[in-house]
Structures are given as structure tokens and as C-alpha cells.
Amino acid sequence: MGEAKLQPYRRHLLVCTGPRCAPDASEALFEELGKRLKTHGLVSGALRIKRTRCNCFAVCKEGPIVVVYPDGTWYSEVTPEVLERIIVEHLKGGIPVQEHVFHQAEVDRLRAGRNG
């Protein structure tokens, strides 16, 4: 069996498309994310963003939910307009869209614990 190959990526966006969160809006948002990543030139190269559908994050309210890794940033109530801001301000600019963040993991502390 051959070795699986995965192209390098800078960040990974997880979108809840489960049946409880906001199923119609979430699936449409996932598709829109793919289009917008392509428009912004984030589907290849050093800034490549990977996206994945997730069935449930166990926070079934205020969806659609989008999680940015490795940043550990959890967004709620993500609309196409908010998604555009996440792409421009967070993914490209490095600054989370604070008014839509409902959880921020302590990533630096977690990384230090793993390496220490």
C-alpha cells in the first residue's frame, strides 16, 4: 500500500455541517468557503488553507460554527459576510474577528506543555 500524501497547509478550517447546528446554512457556508479561498489565492502555496466538514462540535447553538487550527479560534454565527472577514482579517491578516469568537484556546501554553 502506498504512502498517503497530503500537501502542506498553513491553517485548517473545520466547519460544522451536522444536523443540529445550522444544517442548511452550514453546508452552504462550507461551499462558499471553498469559493472564497480560491478567490483569495489560499488553495495552494505557502498560505494554503485546508477545509473539512465536521459532523458535530458538541456546541449546538449559535451556528454555523467554524474553527481555525492551529490557532484554536472558534467562531459562531458565521455568515458569508463574517466568513469574508475571517479570511481577510484572520487568515490573511493574522487578527481574529473578535466579535464572533466564542472560544480561544490557549495555544501557546498547550504548545509549551507538549514541547516541555
N, C-alpha and C positions, 0 to 999 in steps of 0.2 A: 504494500500500500504506500502510495506517495505521500510525501510530507505536505501538509496544508500550508498554503501561502496566504498571507494577509499583508496588503500594502500598508506601509506606515501611515499613521494618522496622528494629528495633534490633540484633538478632542473627540469625545464620543457623546452624542446626544441620544438620550433614551426618552421615548415618547410613550406614555401610557395610552394604549388603544383598547384597553379592556372594556368589558360590557357595563361596568358600573360607573366609571368616571364621567365620561362625556363621549360615548362611543361614536356618534356621528361627527362631532366636531374634531375629536382626536384623530380619527383616520384621515379626514380631510387635511388637518394640520400636518400630519406626517407626510402626506403627498406634497403639500405646499412647501414644507421644509426642504424636500429634495430639489424642487424647482429653484428655490431661493439660494440654496447652497451652490447650485450650478451657476446661477446669475452672478453671485458674488465671487466666483472662482475658487470655491472651497471644496471641490470634489477631487482634487489631485494636488500633488506637490507638497511642499513643506507645511502648508496650512490646512491640509485635508481634514475634513470633519466626517466622521462616520456616524451614521444614524441607525437606530434599531427600534423596532416596535417592542413594547413590553406589555404583558397582559395585566399586571397589577403591581402597584407600589404599596398597597395597603393603606392608602390615604385617600379614600374615595370621596373626596369633596373638593370643590373649587378647581375642577379640571377644566380643560386639559392640563396635565402635568408634564413638564419637560425637565429632565435632569442633565446637567452638564458635568461630564467627567473628563479629566481627573479633578476638576475644580471643586466638586462636591456641592454645586449650586442647584437648588431645587426651585423651579418656578411653578406658580399656579396661575389659573385663569389665563392661559396663553391663547391669545387670538392671533390672527395673521399680522396685525399691527404690532403686537408685543413681540412676536417672533422676529419681525424685521429689526426691532430694537435690540433683541438678544444677539442677532447675527452681527449687526453693526457695532453696537456698544460693547458687548461682552466678548464674542468670539473674535472679532477683528480688533477691537479697541482695548480689550482686557479689563473692562469695568462692568461688573454685573449691573443689571437693571433692578436696582434695589426695591422699588415699589412693587415688584412682582416676585421677589424672592421670599419664600416662606420658610426655607431652611438652608443654612450654610454649614456644611461640615467643617470641622477644624482640621483641614487637610494638612497644614504644616506640622501640627502636633502628631497626627497619625503617621505621617511620613517619618518623622523623627523617631517615633516608637518602633517602627519597622526596621530602621537602619541602626538603631542604637542598642 
